[in-house]
């Protein structure tokens, strides 16, 4: 009725075995990709970033500190 034996590169394999191999492969890939990262930890790091008060304020603070340090250095040289 159905052709359950397939031939790949001279090897005869049963379709059921190929489906089982595919399922095991997908389980391994999903486990590998999702077990190595902490998604909530990653998103927590980006929660305060962006245009609304996060990274921009940090950059402005650092720039003002550098500017004030340069002003103090220039005053000390004079």
N, C-alpha and C positions, 0 to 999 in steps of 0.2 A: 504494500500500500504506500508507505513512505520510504524514501531513501534515507536510511539512518547512518550509513557508512560513507564517509567522505575520504577522498584521497588528496593529501597535500604533500607535494614533493616526493612522491613515491611511498608515503606512509599512509596506511589506512587507519582512520580514527573514527570512533563512534561519535555521533552528534551529541549524545548525552554526556560523554566524557568532555567534549569541547565546551559545552555549556557549564559543566561543573568547574572546569579549569578557569573559565571566564569569571564565574562568581567568586571563586577563591582569589583570583587576581584583583578583582574590584575591592574585596574586603581588605586585602593587604595594602592596596594603594590608599584607600580612604583612611585606614588606621595609620599609615605612615604620614600622610599629609596633615591629619588633624591632631595627632598626638604630640607633635613637636612644637606647637605654638599655643600660647594661652591667649585666646581671643579677647577675653575680658581685660586682661592685662595690657594688651596692645591698644585696645580702644580707650582704656583709661589714660594712657599717655597722650592721646590726641584730644582729650575732652576739653582742655583749656586752650588749645591752640587755635590758630586761624585769625581771622580779621577781628573778631569780637573780643577784644581785651586780652588775648592770650599772648601769642608770640610777638605781636607788634609792640606791646608794652615792654616786654623784655628787651627787645632791640632798642627801643627808645631810651630805656634806663641805661643800658650799656653805652649807648652813644653819648648820653649826657655825662656819664662818669668819665669817659675818654676825653670829652671836651673840657670838663673841669680839670682833669689831670694835665691836659696840654696847657691850659691857662696858668695853672700853678707852676708848671715847668718854665713857661715863657716869663713869668714874673720872677722866678728864681734866677734866670739867666741875666735879667736886666740889672 
